[in-house]
């Protein structure tokens, strides 16, 4: 068993290997939100897990119970002062999605609670995703004056254009885990976390018995047509980086901050 941890004052990312199963876990005290340092650590650990010759399959999860991922760090969104800072912040999400896309191992998502914005993007960028009934989802970006531009390609690839557009436009509406399953984001939905984890234990064990070469070839085949995503997601990050500086976005963020005081 091996563990590499990248702690910081705003959360942590860890990689643990159990036999041939790599387990990637992230945590942030603010509902598993994703500041830049945590995004960088996550992208790095995905690459390391993918390069580990002893790992055949990867589990991506967050710590805690009620929230899988609250998306972008609110404090860092508030602090963006120019387009370059905006581009770099949103590139954090682009790098994680591209790391998942380029990882040669199948990545299984474990979604134990709510997913917002970038959290939905993480779930969508995994190759197979399971969740509990508590795992409702929301793309909230439009409500803060931007849009799900960076995560959009991953979500659309899994859920289709119509469902992605519904999530994007109904930016303040939660959709249930069952709705997410019906539209392809989740492949299995369980009553609670213990039942999900019991199922995952057996499923990951079965996957780890399969041919590593066959699983790698299968993943490559199913990601065909996304080779341009390095450029596409960078372009999308630039759009979000500009929009977050608009008066509409600044006013929306200020209103949210005031409401949460």
Protein Blocks (a to p, Z undefined) as FASTA:
>chain_A
ZZdddddfebccddddehjaccdddddfkgoiacfklmmmmmmmmmmmmmmmkbmbdcdd
dedjklmbgcjafklmmmpcbfklmmmmmmmmmmmmmmmmmpmbdcddddfbdcehjlmm
mmmmpmbdcddfklccddfklmnopacfllmmmmmmmnojklmmmmmmmmmbccdfklmm
mnomambdcfblmlmmmmmmmmmmmmmmpcfklmmmmmmmmmgoilmmmmmmmmmmmmmm
mmmmpmklmmmmmmmmmmmZZ
